[in-house]
Amino acid sequence: MKRIALIAVVLSLGAGAAFAATPNTSSTAHPTPPTQTQAQHEKHRAKVQNINAREDRETKALNLLEARGYTYFSNFKPDGRDYSASVAKNGHNMNVLVDPAKGVVTAQG
């Protein structure tokens, strides 16, 4: 019986030593991705702010058209700092230029 216990102890110590000798490769197998640099972060934030500003201007232009009674907007697109669109008002189709910053809608000839 003592012999079996001794063999079990020797085997468990050997297995523990072999387990401890196994190199830890988990940290090199899955390296962590590099973090964004401050410059990359600022560039991304500026890009998002530009997109938001453009979308705000477009929304203001469309809201302005609706508030002035224009309907059936089509061909809405940037035209410099303004927006041009084909619209209808009181049954008449026309092209307009919208300046969302000044709140002005101008009929185009």
C-alpha positions as CSV (number, residue, x, y, z in Angstrom):
1,M,0.0,0.0,0.0
2,K,2.9,2.3,0.8
3,R,4.3,1.5,-2.6
4,I,1.2,2.6,-4.4
5,A,1.0,5.9,-2.4
6,L,4.7,6.5,-3.1
7,I,4.2,5.9,-6.9
8,A,1.2,8.3,-6.9
9,V,3.2,11.0,-5.2
10,V,6.1,10.6,-7.6
11,L,3.8,10.7,-10.6
12,S,2.0,13.8,-9.4
13,L,5.2,15.6,-8.7
14,G,6.5,14.7,-12.1
15,A,3.3,15.8,-13.8
16,G,3.4,19.1,-11.9
17,A,7.0,19.7,-12.9
18,A,6.2,19.0,-16.6
19,F,3.2,21.3,-16.4
20,A,5.2,24.1,-14.9
21,A,7.9,23.7,-17.6
22,T,5.3,24.3,-20.3
23,P,6.0,27.7,-21.8
24,N,3.1,30.2,-21.7
25,T,2.4,31.2,-25.3
26,S,-1.0,32.7,-24.8
27,S,0.4,36.3,-24.7
28,T,2.2,35.9,-28.0
29,A,-0.5,33.9,-29.8
30,H,-3.1,36.7,-29.5
31,P,-1.3,40.1,-29.4
32,T,-3.4,43.0,-28.4
33,P,-4.1,45.5,-31.2
34,P,-2.3,48.8,-31.0
35,T,-4.2,51.6,-29.5
36,Q,-5.1,54.7,-31.5
37,T,-2.7,57.5,-31.3
38,Q,-4.0,60.9,-30.2
39,A,-3.5,62.3,-33.7
40,Q,-5.6,59.5,-35.2
41,H,-8.3,60.0,-32.6
42,E,-8.4,63.8,-33.3
43,K,-8.5,63.2,-37.1
44,H,-11.4,60.8,-36.7
45,R,-13.3,63.2,-34.4
46,A,-12.8,66.1,-36.8
47,K,-14.1,63.9,-39.7
48,V,-17.2,63.0,-37.6
49,Q,-17.8,66.6,-36.7
50,N,-17.6,67.6,-40.4
51,I,-20.1,65.0,-41.4
52,N,-22.4,66.1,-38.6
53,A,-22.1,69.8,-39.6
54,R,-22.9,68.9,-43.2
55,E,-25.9,66.8,-42.2
56,D,-27.1,69.7,-40.0
57,R,-27.0,72.1,-42.9
58,E,-28.9,69.7,-45.1
59,T,-31.5,69.2,-42.5
60,K,-31.9,72.9,-42.0
61,A,-32.2,73.4,-45.8
62,L,-34.9,70.7,-46.1
63,N,-36.8,72.1,-43.0
64,L,-36.6,75.6,-44.5
65,L,-38.2,74.4,-47.8
66,E,-41.0,72.7,-45.9
67,A,-41.6,75.7,-43.6
68,R,-41.9,77.9,-46.7
69,G,-44.6,75.7,-48.2
70,Y,-42.5,73.9,-50.9
71,T,-43.4,70.3,-51.6
72,Y,-42.2,67.4,-53.8
73,F,-38.5,67.9,-53.3
74,S,-36.2,66.2,-55.8
75,N,-32.7,66.6,-57.1
76,F,-31.7,68.0,-53.7
77,K,-27.9,68.5,-53.8
78,P,-25.1,70.7,-52.6
79,D,-24.4,73.8,-54.7
80,G,-21.3,75.4,-53.1
81,R,-22.3,76.4,-49.5
82,D,-26.0,76.3,-50.5
83,Y,-28.3,73.6,-51.8
84,S,-30.3,73.4,-55.0
85,A,-33.5,71.4,-55.5
86,S,-36.5,70.9,-57.8
87,V,-39.6,71.7,-55.8
88,A,-43.3,72.5,-56.2
89,K,-45.3,75.2,-54.6
90,N,-49.0,76.1,-55.3
91,G,-49.0,73.6,-58.2
92,H,-46.0,75.2,-59.9
93,N,-42.7,73.3,-60.4
94,M,-39.5,75.3,-60.0
95,N,-35.9,75.1,-59.1
96,V,-34.7,76.8,-56.0
97,L,-31.4,77.6,-54.2
98,V,-31.5,77.3,-50.4
99,D,-29.1,79.1,-48.1
100,P,-29.6,77.4,-44.7
101,A,-27.3,79.7,-42.9
102,K,-29.3,82.8,-43.9
103,G,-32.7,81.1,-44.1
104,V,-33.2,82.2,-47.7
105,V,-34.9,80.3,-50.5
106,T,-34.4,81.8,-54.0
107,A,-36.3,80.7,-57.1
108,Q,-34.0,80.1,-60.0
109,G,-35.0,81.1,-63.5
